[in-house]
Amino acid sequence: MPPEDTSTIMPATSESVPLHSDTKVAAFFDVDNTIIRGASSFFLAKALYRDGFFSTLDIVNFGLKQLKYMMVGENARDIDSLRNRALSIMKGHSVAQVVAIGEDVWDEVLQNRIYPGTQALLDHHLAKGHEVWLVTATPAEIGDLIAHRLGATGALATMAEHDHQGFYTGNLEGPMMHGPVKALSARQLAEEHGIDLESSYAYGDSLNDRPLLSIVGNPCAINPDKKLRRHAQEVGWPTRDFRSKRRAVRRSAATASLSGAVWVASMVVRRLRNKGN
């Protein structure tokens, strides 16, 4: 079966809800594997490594986590580990430097990894006059960058603390934007912006997005992992898969994993070789 024609994609909605003229509707989008294929933070980490932010061992660990993420989905323990290590590495670096690197990552990598089907959904919501918010665990500077490039209203993302001079302190401002925090932040945003959540939409790929999807009247699982797909079937949520047909997905995942494994292995060999010299 050929890939879905994304030119006529419409949001999946449970029913038409009449709105008052002053009621706002929003669409909340997870980013990794919902809008962008793979983990955006991994590609940022690779770029930061090239600029001397990370050691070879750090990037090897990030690479292994990326392979695991692509194969089996998100893992809260891995995410916490990456967050803590990333915060310690970012301490003392400037926000401006990270934003500049993020711009390069978008131009070189991320814009080429966007699912056309999700892009079409996002564009449809914008055309309908809906607010479109990205909700992502990635740093706010990168979340805002992706939102701006996609034409979205804004981003709810992880806030890394920085001082008055624009340098990261190594701490977070509030919790990481993940799991239940996504739902809490979206609820707060809805109150501040006058958004009717019952008339709004949410899209995510992981069971960790379930709290976010549960607070809106029109949830939809995009490229869902096995756990979210099972939950969506149980509660009657619509699902959409903008990846190619299943055989091609397996082949793509295997190819990505092999390429990633080769790249990570080369990093290990290089590290051992340098230690031996």
Secondary structure, 3 states (H helix, E strand, C coil): CCCCCHHHCCCCCCCCCCCCCCCECEEEECCECCCECCCHHHHHHHHHHHCCCCCHHHHHHHHHHHHHHHHHCCCHHHHHHHHHHHHHHHCCCEHHHHHHHHHHHHHHCHHHCECHHHHHHHHHHHHCCCEEEEEEEEEHHHHHHHHHHHCCCEEEEECEEECCCCEEEEEECCCCCCCHHHHHHHHHHHHHHCECHHHCEEEECCHHHHHHHHCCCEEEEECCCHHHHHHHHHHCCCEECCCCCHHHHHHHHHHHHHHHHHHHHHHHHHHHHHHHC
